[in-house]
Amino acid sequence: MPVATTEDEIFYIGNFAAGSNLTIERDVTDVPDGESVIAAKLVVKANSSDLDAAAIFIKSITLSPVDGVGFIEIPTPTTAILTFLLTAVNTALLTPGKVYHYYIAVKTDSNLLQRLERGFITTD
């Protein structure tokens, strides 16, 4: 299921203004046979070592669309599309120019947990 080619690959989300809306989409490929992605989360933290409980914000999505949060689509049995909707309220929590850490993880119907991506997020 990895989006990253290696566990050490780092991604970057930027070029948007604090206080603006932002849609983040990620394709999940190679979902194991017999598994389905049922949940995902995007966690934004000040430091990568911070506990999730100390996150700046967390977006948790499922197969049911939620305004201002996001949703998961399942176009084929072995793929999923994650759509996270960051609202102006979420991005306003990010100080312009400061670098934050984020990760995206998914959960399957058999409780398999997989981190797909990690990286940095910053606003203009």
C-alpha positions in Angstrom: 0.0 0.0 0.0 2.9 2.5 0.3 2.6 5.8 -1.5 6.2 6.5 -0.6 8.8 4.5 -2.4 10.7 4.0 0.8 10.0 4.5 4.5 12.5 7.3 4.5 11.0 9.4 1.6 9.9 12.8 2.8 7.0 14.8 1.2 6.3 18.5 1.3 2.9 20.3 1.3 3.2 24.1 0.8 2.4 27.1 -1.4 -0.9 27.9 0.3 -1.9 30.7 2.7 -2.7 30.3 6.3 -6.4 30.7 6.8 -7.3 29.3 3.4 -9.0 26.0 2.4 -6.8 23.2 1.0 -7.7 19.8 -0.4 -5.1 17.0 -0.1 -5.7 13.9 -2.2 -3.6 10.8 -2.1 -3.9 7.6 -4.1 -3.5 4.3 -2.3 -2.4 1.5 -4.5 -1.7 -2.2 -4.0 -4.2 -2.7 -1.2 -3.8 -6.4 -0.3 -6.4 -8.8 -1.8 -9.3 -9.2 0.6 -8.6 -6.0 2.4 -10.4 -2.6 2.1 -9.3 0.8 3.3 -12.0 1.9 5.7 -10.3 4.8 7.5 -7.4 7.2 7.2 -6.0 10.1 9.1 -3.8 13.2 8.4 -2.0 14.3 11.5 -0.2 17.7 11.7 2.2 18.3 14.6 4.7 20.9 15.6 7.4 18.2 16.1 7.5 14.7 14.7 8.1 13.3 18.1 5.0 14.9 19.6 2.2 12.5 20.6 -0.9 12.6 18.4 -2.8 14.0 21.4 -0.6 17.1 21.0 -1.2 17.5 17.3 -2.1 20.9 15.9 -5.0 19.1 14.2 -6.0 15.7 13.0 -8.3 14.9 10.0 -9.9 11.4 10.3 -11.8 10.2 7.2 -13.9 7.2 6.4 -16.0 6.1 3.4 -18.8 8.5 4.5 -18.1 12.1 3.2 -18.1 14.7 5.9 -18.1 18.5 5.1 -14.8 20.1 6.1 -13.2 16.8 6.9 -13.1 14.5 3.8 -13.8 11.0 2.6 -12.4 7.8 1.0 -13.3 6.5 -2.4 -12.7 2.9 -3.4 -12.6 2.9 -7.3 -11.2 -0.7 -7.5 -10.7 -3.5 -5.0 -7.0 -2.8 -4.8 -7.0 1.0 -4.7 -8.4 3.9 -2.7 -8.4 7.7 -3.0 -8.1 9.7 0.2 -9.4 13.2 0.2 -8.6 15.4 3.2 -10.4 18.8 3.4 -8.4 21.3 5.4 -10.6 24.3 6.3 -9.6 27.9 6.8 -9.9 27.2 10.6 -7.4 24.3 10.3 -4.8 26.2 8.2 -5.1 29.3 10.4 -3.5 27.3 13.2 -0.3 27.1 11.1 2.1 30.1 11.6 3.2 31.3 8.1 6.7 30.2 7.3 7.0 27.7 10.2 7.6 24.1 9.2 5.3 21.5 10.7 5.4 17.7 10.5 2.6 15.6 9.1 1.9 12.0 8.4 -0.9 10.1 6.6 -2.0 6.6 7.8 -4.7 4.2 6.7 -6.6 1.4 8.4 -8.1 -1.6 6.6 -11.2 -3.6 7.6 -9.0 -6.2 9.2 -7.3 -3.5 11.4 -4.1 -3.4 9.4 -2.5 0.0 10.0 -0.1 1.5 7.5 1.7 4.8 7.4 1.6 5.9 3.8 3.4 9.2 3.9 5.2 11.6 6.1 6.7 15.0 5.5 6.5 18.7 6.1 3.7 21.2 5.7 4.1 25.0 5.8 2.0 28.0 4.9 2.9 31.2 3.1 
